[in-house]
Amino acid sequence: MLAIPLDNRRMSFTPQQFISRWKKTDLSERSAYQQHFLDLCELLGQPKPVEADPAGTWYTFEKHVSKTRGGKGFADVWLQGKFGWEYKGKHKDLRAAYHQLLDYREDLENPPLMADGWHRQRSLQ
C-alpha cells in the first residue's frame, strides 16, 4: 500500500476562503476540476499529484482506463490504492459521475470512488 506523507506546510488560505472561491466559480468541469483539486490538496496540506508522483504512474490527473463494458475513458484524479475521483460541473448529475467511476473501477484496481460537483447546492440522495 502506498503511503503519502502529510505535507507540513501551512495552509495558504482558510476553509472559508476556499468555499468563497469555489462558490462564486462558474467555470465548466473541464476548466476548473484540476485547480479545484490542487486547491483542496493545499487546503488539507496534502501533496499534489505532480509533487508526489512526477511520472504520473500512481497519482495523476486524467488516468487512462479501460471501461468494464468496453471502450476507453479517463478518471479525473486517481491515487493508486486510495481513490478514483470524478468531477461533474454545475447542474450535473453526481449519480452519472459515480456510475462512470463504476465502469472504471476494475482498471483503477478497485479503489474507493469519489464523485464531486464542487459547487453543488445539494448532495447525492
LINZIQUI-V144405 format. One record per residue. RES is the residue in one letter. SS is DSSP state (H for helix, E for strand, L for the rest). OMEGA is omega in degrees with one decimal (none if undefined). D_FIRST is the distance of its C-alpha to the first C-alpha in Angstrom with 2 decimals. Layout:
# LINZIQUI-V144405
res=[RES:RES]
ss=[SS:SS]
omega=[OMEGA:OMEGA]
d_first=[D_FIRST:D_FIRST]
This chain:
# LINZIQUI-V144405
res=[M:L:A:I:P:L:D:N:R:R:M:S:F:T:P:Q:Q:F:I:S:R:W:K:K:T:D:L:S:E:R:S:A:Y:Q:Q:H:F:L:D:L:C:E:L:L:G:Q:P:K:P:V:E:A:D:P:A:G:T:W:Y:T:F:E:K:H:V:S:K:T:R:G:G:K:G:F:A:D:V:W:L:Q:G:K:F:G:W:E:Y:K:G:K:H:K:D:L:R:A:A:Y:H:Q:L:L:D:Y:R:E:D:L:E:N:P:P:L:M:A:D:G:W:H:R:Q:R:S:L:Q]
ss=[L:L:L:L:L:L:L:L:L:L:L:L:L:L:H:H:H:H:H:H:H:H:H:L:L:L:L:L:H:H:H:H:H:H:H:H:H:H:H:H:H:H:H:H:L:L:L:L:H:H:H:H:L:L:L:L:L:L:E:E:E:E:E:E:E:E:L:L:L:L:L:E:E:E:E:E:E:E:E:L:L:L:E:E:E:E:E:L:L:L:L:L:L:H:H:H:H:H:H:H:H:H:H:H:L:L:L:L:L:L:L:E:E:E:E:E:L:L:L:L:L:L:L:L:L]
omega=[179.7:176.0:177.3:-180.0:176.1:177.8:-175.1:176.0:175.9:177.2:176.9:174.8:-177.2:173.9:179.2:177.6:177.1:180.0:-179.7:-179.6:-172.9:177.4:-177.4:-178.6:179.5:179.9:174.7:176.1:-176.3:-178.6:-168.8:-166.5:-179.3:178.2:177.6:-179.3:177.7:176.9:178.2:176.5:-179.7:179.8:-176.2:-179.8:-179.5:178.2:178.3:-175.4:-177.0:177.4:-176.0:-173.8:-177.3:179.4:179.8:-177.6:-178.7:177.5:-171.8:166.8:173.0:178.6:177.5:-179.1:168.9:-179.4:179.9:179.6:179.6:-179.9:-178.3:177.9:-179.0:169.3:-176.1:177.1:179.6:172.2:-173.7:177.6:-176.5:-179.1:163.6:-172.0:177.8:177.4:169.8:-177.9:-177.8:176.8:177.5:-176.6:179.3:175.1:177.9:177.6:179.8:178.8:175.1:178.4:176.9:178.5:-179.5:-164.3:-179.7:-179.4:177.0:178.5:172.2:178.3:168.3:-175.3:-178.8:173.3:-173.1:166.8:-167.2:178.8:178.0:176.4:178.7:-177.1:174.3:177.6:none]
d_first=[0.00:3.78:6.49:9.84:12.75:15.57:18.53:21.50:24.13:26.64:26.92:29.42:30.71:30.87:29.57:33.22:33.49:30.37:31.92:35.29:34.05:32.35:34.97:37.67:35.77:37.28:35.32:34.03:30.38:30.22:31.92:29.88:26.31:24.67:26.74:26.00:22.22:22.81:25.14:22.71:20.08:23.01:24.27:21.04:20.41:17.18:16.71:18.19:16.77:19.13:18.64:14.86:14.89:18.53:18.11:16.61:14.26:11.10:12.92:16.54:19.69:21.47:18.77:20.97:20.45:22.52:23.82:23.88:27.66:28.19:28.37:26.10:24.80:22.70:20.10:21.22:17.86:14.37:10.99:8.49:6.58:8.76:12.33:15.27:18.35:21.94:24.86:28.43:31.50:34.38:35.95:33.35:32.05:28.50:28.63:29.00:25.87:23.93:25.53:24.74:21.00:21.49:23.01:19.99:17.19:17.09:16.84:14.13:12.01:13.18:11.60:13.81:16.94:19.04:22.67:24.57:28.21:28.46:32.11:32.44:35.19:33.66:30.35:29.52:31.76]
